């Protein structure tokens, strides 16, 4: 399955951030979106590319979990 930029962008922007930590979640998503799009453009279509993008999604999930659990409310 080919991975295009729109599909990658959807992975990293699908769920809008809300609440008092929304801005921090947005920053995390933006950083991961940028690297995800770079990898989408740079890497040839392959299983490894798909795994790379999945790993970036996983990193974003853990980063947002850290924000949710440990960042003091604003």
DRENNU-139146 format. One line per 4 residues: their letters; for each residue x, y, z of N, C-alpha, C. Coordinates in steps of 0.1 Angstrom, whole numbers, padded with zeros to 4 digits. Layout:
% DRENNU-139146
A) X,Y,Z,X,Y,Z,X,Y,Z | ...
//
This chain:
% DRENNU-139146
XXXX) 0008,-0012,0000,0000,0000,0000,0009,0012,0000 | 0007,0021,-0009,0014,0034,-0010,0010,0043,0001 | 0019,0050,0006,0017,0060,0017,0019,0074,0012 | 0008,0082,0010,0010,0095,0005,0010,0105,0016
XXXX) 0013,0118,0013,0014,0128,0023,0001,0131,0030 | -0010,0130,0023,-0023,0132,0029,-0026,0122,0040 | -0023,0109,0037,-0025,0098,0047,-0016,0100,0059 | -0003,0104,0057,0006,0107,0068,0001,0118,0076
XXXX) -0003,0129,0070,-0008,0141,0077,-0020,0137,0085 | -0029,0129,0080,-0041,0124,0088,-0037,0117,0100 | -0026,0109,0099,-0022,0101,0111,-0018,0110,0123 | -0012,0122,0119,-0007,0130,0130,-0015,0142,0133
XXXX) -0027,0144,0127,-0036,0155,0130,-0050,0151,0132 | -0053,0138,0132,-0067,0133,0132,-0075,0137,0144 | -0069,0136,0156,-0076,0139,0168,-0072,0153,0173 | -0082,0162,0174,-0078,0176,0178,-0076,0176,0193
XXXX) -0067,0184,0197,-0063,0186,0212,-0073,0195,0218 | -0077,0192,0230,-0086,0201,0238,-0081,0202,0252 | -0088,0211,0260,-0085,0212,0274,-0073,0221,0276 | -0069,0222,0289,-0058,0231,0293,-0045,0227,0288
XXXX) -0043,0214,0284,-0030,0210,0278,-0031,0209,0263 | -0041,0214,0257,-0043,0213,0243,-0031,0218,0235 | -0026,0230,0239,-0015,0236,0231,-0003,0227,0231 | 0000,0221,0243,0012,0212,0244,0010,0199,0235
XXXX) -0002,0194,0235,-0005,0183,0226,-0004,0187,0211 | -0008,0199,0208,-0007,0204,0194,0008,0205,0190 | 0017,0209,0199,0031,0210,0196,0037,0197,0194 | 0033,0187,0202,0038,0173,0201,0034,0168,0187
XXXX) 0021,0170,0184,0016,0165,0171,0024,0172,0159 | 0026,0185,0160,0032,0192,0149,0046,0187,0147 | 0054,0184,0158,0067,0179,0156,0068,0166,0150 | 0058,0157,0154,0058,0144,0148,0053,0144,0133
XXXX) 0044,0153,0131,0039,0155,0117,0050,0158,0108 | 0058,0168,0112,0070,0172,0104,0079,0161,0100 | 0083,0153,0110,0092,0142,0107,0085,0131,0099 | 0072,0129,0102,0065,0119,0094,0064,0123,0080
XXXX) 0062,0135,0077,0061,0140,0063,0075,0139,0056 | 0086,0142,0064,0099,0141,0058,0102,0127,0054 | 0099,0117,0063,0101,0103,0060,0093,0098,0049 | 0080,0103,0048,0072,0100,0037,0078,0104,0023
XXXX) 0084,0116,0023,0090,0121,0011,0104,0114,0008 | 0111,0111,0018,0125,0106,0017,0126,0091,0014 | 0117,0083,0020,0119,0068,0019,0111,0062,0008 | 0116,0052,0002,0109,0044,-0009,0098,0036,-0002
XXXX) 0087,0034,-0010,0076,0025,-0005,0082,0012,-0001 | 0079,0008,0011,0084,-0005,0016,0078,-0008,0029 | 0080,-0020,0034,0075,-0024,0047,0082,-0016,0057 | 0095,-0013,0055,0103,-0005,0064,0098,0009,0066
XXXX) 0094,0015,0055,0088,0028,0055,0075,0028,0064 | 0067,0018,0062,0054,0017,0069,0058,0015,0084 | 0068,0007,0087,0071,0005,0101,0077,0018,0107 | 0085,0025,0100,0090,0038,0104,0079,0048,0108
XXXX) 0069,0049,0099,0058,0058,0102,0050,0053,0114 | 0048,0040,0115,0041,0035,0127,0049,0038,0140 | 0062,0037,0139,0071,0040,0151,0069,0055,0155 | 0069,0064,0145,0067,0078,0148,0053,0080,0154
XXXX) 0043,0074,0149,0030,0075,0156,0031,0070,0170 | 0038,0059,0173,0039,0054,0186,0046,0064,0195 | 0057,0070,0190,0064,0080,0197,0055,0092,0201 | 0047,0096,0191,0037,0107,0194,0027,0103,0205
XXXX) 0023,0090,0205,0013,0086,0215,0020,0087,0229 | 0032,0082,0230,0039,0082,0243,0042,0097,0247 | 0046,0105,0238,0048,0119,0241,0035,0126,0246 | 0024,0123,0240,0011,0129,0244,0007,0123,0258
XXXX) 0010,0110,0260,0008,0104,0273,0016,0112,0284 | 0028,0115,0281,0036,0122,0291,0030,0136,0293 | 0026,0143,0283,0019,0156,0285,0007,0154,0294 | -0001,0144,0291,-0014,0143,0298,-0011,0139,0313
XXXX) -0001,0131,0315,0001,0126,0329,0010,0135,0337 | 0019,0142,0331,0029,0149,0339,0031,0164,0337 | 0025,0169,0327,0026,0184,0325,0016,0191,0334 | 0020,0200,0342,0011,0207,0350,0001,0215,0342
XX) -0012,0216,0346,-0022,0225,0339,-0017,0239,0338 | -0021,0246,0328,-0018,0260,0326,-0028,0269,0333
//
